[in-house]
Amino acid sequence: QVQLVESGGGLVQAGGSLRLSCAASRSIFSINAMGWYRQAPGKQRELVATFTSGSITNYADSVKGRFTISRDNAKNTVYLQMNSLKPADTAVYYCHALVVGTTQWDYWGQGTQVTVSS
C-alpha cells in the first residue's frame, strides 16, 4: 500500500508559478514510477511528468521547458515546479505511484486544484 498526500495547488495568474508536493507513505525507492497527472473538466486524465526506474523523467510536450519534476528521497516526496503557467494548465493535478511486483498496483492521491486565470 502507498498513501499519497498532495499539497500546493491554488489560484494563480497566467505567467505565475506554483509548486506541488506529493508525500508518499513509504520510501520512494520502493516505488517503480512516480509522478503527476492532471484532469481538466470534460477531458481525460493525462500525464504531466513522471520519474521512472533509473530516475528517467518524462514530460508531456505541453509542459516541457515550463514544468520540472524533482524529488527528495529523504522526505519520500516528489515535487512539480510549474512556471509560466497558462490558463490551459487549469486542472486537478493527481500524484501517481506505480508499484510492480508479481502484479502491478496503481495508487493515486486525492488531487489538488490548480486554477490559472488569464
C-alpha positions, 0 to 999 in steps of 0.5 A: 500500500502507498498513501499519497498526500498532495499539497500546493495547488491554488489560484494563480495568474497566467505567467505565475508559478506554483509548486506541488508536493506529493508525500508518499507513505513509504520510501520512494525507492520502493516505488517503480514510477512516480509522478503527476497527472492532471484532469481538466473538466470534460477531458481525460486524465493525462500525464504531466511528468513522471520519474521512472526506474533509473530516475528517467523523467518524462514530460508531456510536450505541453509542459516541457521547458515550463514544468520540472519534476524533482524529488527528495528521497529523504522526505519520500516526496516528489515535487512539480515546479510549474512556471509560466503557467497558462490558463490551459494548465487549469486542472486537478493535478493527481500524484501517481505511484506505480508499484510492480511486483508479481502484479502491478498496483496503481495508487493515486492521491486525492488531487489538488486544484490548480486554477490559472486565470488569464 
